[in-house]
């Protein structure tokens, strides 16, 4: 963390963050399409994005 309390990611850290966000958006959209209310879909997607491996996701 920098002196101004901002975070700087390494290239690898940025890649992991982008992959995680991609999974989150994917699962959120799929859950909403399946009829899950948006708030629940967001919460469930948050759990799923950290559980599934990138290999399985691809």
DSSP file (Angstrom, degrees, kcal/mol; ACC not computed):
  #  RESIDUE AA STRUCTURE BP1 BP2  ACC     N-H-->O    O-->H-N    N-H-->O    O-->H-N    TCO  KAPPA ALPHA  PHI   PSI    X-CA   Y-CA   Z-CA
    1    1 A X              0   0    0      0, 0.0     6,-0.2     0, 0.0     2,-0.0   0.000 360.0 360.0 360.0 135.3    0.0    0.0    0.0
    2    2 A X    >   -     0   0    0      4,-2.9     3,-2.2     1,-0.1     5,-0.0  -0.239 360.0 -97.0 -78.2 171.4    1.3    3.4   -0.9
    3    3 A X  T 3  S+     0   0    0      1,-0.3    -1,-0.1     2,-0.1     0, 0.0   0.807 127.3  54.3 -59.4 -30.0    1.6    6.4    1.4
    4    4 A X  T 3  S-     0   0    0      2,-0.1    -1,-0.3     1,-0.0     3,-0.1   0.244 121.3-110.1 -89.5  14.9   -1.7    7.7    0.0
    5    5 A X  S <  S+     0   0    0     -3,-2.2     2,-0.3     1,-0.2    -2,-0.1   0.670  74.1 136.9  67.5  20.5   -3.3    4.3    0.9
    6    6 A X        -     0   0    0      1,-0.0    -4,-2.9     2,-0.0     2,-0.4  -0.681  49.3-129.1 -93.9 154.4   -3.7    3.3   -2.8
    7    7 A X        -     0   0    0     -2,-0.3     2,-0.5    -6,-0.2    -1,-0.0  -0.795  14.1-160.6-102.5 143.7   -2.8   -0.2   -4.0
    8    8 A X        -     0   0    0     -2,-0.4     2,-0.3     0, 0.0     5,-0.0  -0.992  12.3-148.8-123.0 128.7   -0.6   -1.0   -6.9
    9    9 A X        -     0   0    0     -2,-0.5     2,-0.1     1,-0.1    -2,-0.0  -0.701  11.6-126.0 -97.0 146.2   -0.8   -4.4   -8.5
   10   10 A X     >  -     0   0    0     -2,-0.3     4,-2.7     1,-0.1     5,-0.2  -0.312  39.6 -98.7 -71.9 170.7    2.0   -6.3  -10.1
   11   11 A X  H  > S+     0   0    0      1,-0.2     4,-2.0     2,-0.2     5,-0.1   0.912 128.3  46.8 -59.3 -41.7    1.4   -7.5  -13.6
   12   12 A X  H  > S+     0   0    0      2,-0.2     4,-2.4     1,-0.2    -1,-0.2   0.910 111.3  51.4 -67.0 -42.0    0.5  -11.0  -12.3
   13   13 A X  H  > S+     0   0    0      1,-0.2     4,-2.4     2,-0.2    -2,-0.2   0.891 109.5  50.0 -61.5 -40.4   -1.8   -9.4   -9.6
   14   14 A X  H  X S+     0   0    0     -4,-2.7     4,-2.5     2,-0.2    -1,-0.2   0.904 109.8  51.4 -64.5 -41.1   -3.6   -7.4  -12.2
   15   15 A X  H  X S+     0   0    0     -4,-2.0     4,-2.3     2,-0.2    -2,-0.2   0.918 111.0  47.3 -62.2 -44.2   -4.1  -10.5  -14.4
   16   16 A X  H  X S+     0   0    0     -4,-2.4     4,-2.5     2,-0.2    -2,-0.2   0.917 112.2  50.4 -63.6 -43.3   -5.6  -12.4  -11.4
   17   17 A X  H  X S+     0   0    0     -4,-2.4     4,-2.3     1,-0.2    -2,-0.2   0.910 111.2  48.3 -61.8 -42.7   -7.8   -9.5  -10.5
   18   18 A X  H  X S+     0   0    0     -4,-2.5     4,-2.3     2,-0.2    -1,-0.2   0.897 111.9  49.3 -65.9 -40.0   -9.1   -9.2  -14.1
   19   19 A X  H  X S+     0   0    0     -4,-2.3     4,-2.2     2,-0.2    -2,-0.2   0.910 111.4  49.4 -64.5 -42.1   -9.7  -13.0  -14.3
   20   20 A X  H  X S+     0   0    0     -4,-2.5     4,-2.4     1,-0.2    -2,-0.2   0.912 111.4  48.6 -64.4 -42.5  -11.6  -12.9  -11.0
   21   21 A X  H  X S+     0   0    0     -4,-2.3     4,-2.6     2,-0.2     5,-0.2   0.895 109.2  53.5 -64.5 -40.0  -13.8   -9.9  -12.2
   22   22 A X  H  X S+     0   0    0     -4,-2.3     4,-2.3     1,-0.2    -2,-0.2   0.921 110.4  46.9 -60.0 -44.4  -14.5  -11.7  -15.5
   23   23 A X  H  X S+     0   0    0     -4,-2.2     4,-2.8     2,-0.2     5,-0.3   0.914 110.5  53.2 -63.4 -42.6  -15.7  -14.8  -13.6
   24   24 A X  H  X S+     0   0    0     -4,-2.4     4,-2.5     1,-0.2    -2,-0.2   0.940 111.1  45.2 -58.5 -49.0  -17.8  -12.6  -11.3
   25   25 A X  H  X S+     0   0    0     -4,-2.6     4,-2.5     2,-0.2     5,-0.2   0.911 113.1  51.3 -62.6 -42.9  -19.6  -10.9  -14.2
   26   26 A X  H  X S+     0   0    0     -4,-2.3     4,-2.3    -5,-0.2    -2,-0.2   0.952 113.6  42.7 -58.9 -52.3  -20.1  -14.2  -16.0
   27   27 A X  H  X S+     0   0    0     -4,-2.8     4,-2.5     1,-0.2     5,-0.2   0.877 112.7  53.5 -66.8 -37.2  -21.7  -15.9  -12.9
   28   28 A X  H  X S+     0   0    0     -4,-2.5     4,-2.4    -5,-0.3     5,-0.2   0.951 111.2  45.9 -60.5 -49.0  -23.8  -12.9  -12.0
   29   29 A X  H  X S+     0   0    0     -4,-2.5     4,-2.5     1,-0.2    -2,-0.2   0.917 113.5  49.2 -60.7 -44.0  -25.2  -12.7  -15.5
   30   30 A X  H  X S+     0   0    0     -4,-2.3     4,-1.5    -5,-0.2    -1,-0.2   0.909 111.6  48.4 -64.4 -42.4  -25.9  -16.4  -15.6
   31   31 A X  H  <>S+     0   0    0     -4,-2.5     5,-2.5     2,-0.2     4,-0.2   0.914 112.1  48.3 -65.6 -42.4  -27.6  -16.5  -12.3
   32   32 A X  H ><5S+     0   0    0     -4,-2.4     3,-1.7     1,-0.2    -2,-0.2   0.916 109.9  52.7 -63.5 -41.9  -29.8  -13.5  -13.1
   33   33 A X  H 3<5S+     0   0    0     -4,-2.5    -1,-0.2     1,-0.3    -2,-0.2   0.806 105.3  56.2 -62.3 -28.7  -30.7  -15.2  -16.5
   34   34 A X  T 3<5S-     0   0    0     -4,-1.5    -1,-0.3    -5,-0.2    -2,-0.2   0.459 129.2 -96.8 -83.3  -1.1  -31.8  -18.3  -14.5
   35   35 A X  T < 5S+     0   0    0     -3,-1.7     2,-0.3     1,-0.3    -3,-0.2   0.506  75.3 143.0 102.6   4.7  -34.2  -16.2  -12.4
   36   36 A X      < -     0   0    0     -5,-2.5    -1,-0.3    -6,-0.2    -2,-0.1  -0.598  59.3-106.4 -77.3 138.0  -32.1  -15.4   -9.3
   37   37 A X     >  -     0   0    0     -2,-0.3     4,-2.8     1,-0.1     3,-0.3  -0.354  31.1-113.7 -65.0 147.4  -32.7  -11.9   -8.0
   38   38 A X  H  > S+     0   0    0      1,-0.2     4,-2.4     2,-0.2     5,-0.2   0.829 112.7  52.0 -54.5 -40.4  -29.8   -9.5   -8.7
   39   39 A X  H  > S+     0   0    0      2,-0.2     4,-1.8     1,-0.2    -1,-0.2   0.929 114.5  42.5 -64.9 -43.9  -28.7   -9.0   -5.1
   40   40 A X  H  > S+     0   0    0     -3,-0.3     4,-2.9     2,-0.2     5,-0.3   0.896 112.0  55.4 -67.3 -40.0  -28.5  -12.7   -4.4
   41   41 A X  H  X S+     0   0    0     -4,-2.8     4,-2.7     1,-0.2    -2,-0.2   0.911 107.7  49.2 -59.4 -43.5  -26.9  -13.3   -7.8
   42   42 A X  H  X S+     0   0    0     -4,-2.4     4,-1.8    -5,-0.2    -1,-0.2   0.924 113.1  47.0 -60.6 -45.6  -24.1  -10.8   -6.9
   43   43 A X  H  X S+     0   0    0     -4,-1.8     4,-1.2     2,-0.2    -2,-0.2   0.917 115.3  44.5 -64.6 -45.0  -23.5  -12.5   -3.5
   44   44 A X  H  X S+     0   0    0     -4,-2.9     4,-2.4     1,-0.2     3,-0.2   0.892 110.6  54.5 -68.4 -39.6  -23.5  -16.0   -5.0
   45   45 A X  H  X S+     0   0    0     -4,-2.7     4,-2.8    -5,-0.3    -1,-0.2   0.870 102.7  58.5 -61.3 -36.4  -21.2  -15.0   -7.9
   46   46 A X  H  X S+     0   0    0     -4,-1.8     4,-0.7     1,-0.2    -1,-0.2   0.885 109.4  43.7 -61.0 -38.9  -18.8  -13.6   -5.3
   47   47 A X  H >X S+     0   0    0     -4,-1.2     4,-0.6    -3,-0.2     3,-0.6   0.922 114.9  48.7 -70.0 -44.4  -18.5  -17.0   -3.7
   48   48 A X  H >X S+     0   0    0     -4,-2.4     4,-2.1     1,-0.2     3,-1.0   0.872 102.0  61.5 -66.3 -38.9  -18.3  -18.8   -7.1
   49   49 A X  H 3< S+     0   0    0     -4,-2.8    -1,-0.2     1,-0.3    -2,-0.2   0.789 108.8  43.2 -61.7 -27.9  -15.6  -16.6   -8.6
   50   50 A X  H << S+     0   0    0     -4,-0.7    -1,-0.3    -3,-0.6    -2,-0.2   0.569 114.1  51.1 -93.0 -10.2  -13.1  -17.6   -5.8
   51   51 A X  H << S+     0   0    0     -3,-1.0     2,-0.2    -4,-0.6    -2,-0.2   0.862  92.7  73.8 -95.5 -42.2  -13.9  -21.3   -5.8
   52   52 A X  S  < S-     0   0    0     -4,-2.1     2,-0.1     1,-0.1   -29,-0.1  -0.525  81.1-121.7 -80.3 139.1  -13.7  -22.3   -9.5
   53   53 A X     >  -     0   0    0     -2,-0.2     4,-2.1     1,-0.1     5,-0.2  -0.366  19.1-118.6 -73.6 157.4  -10.2  -22.6  -11.0
   54   54 A X  H  > S+     0   0    0      1,-0.2     4,-2.3     2,-0.2    -1,-0.1   0.882 114.9  56.3 -62.5 -37.8   -9.3  -20.6  -14.1
   55   55 A X  H  4 S+     0   0    0      1,-0.2    -1,-0.2     2,-0.2    -3,-0.0   0.930 109.5  44.0 -61.6 -46.4   -8.8  -23.8  -16.0
   56   56 A X  H  4 S+     0   0    0      1,-0.2    -1,-0.2     2,-0.2    -2,-0.2   0.874 111.9  54.6 -66.0 -36.5  -12.3  -25.0  -15.3
   57   57 A X  H  <        0   0    0     -4,-2.1    -2,-0.2     1,-0.3    -1,-0.2   0.889 360.0 360.0 -64.5 -39.6  -13.8  -21.6  -16.0
   58   58 A X     <        0   0    0     -4,-2.3    -1,-0.3    -5,-0.2    -2,-0.2   0.503 360.0 360.0 -68.8 360.0  -12.1  -21.5  -19.4
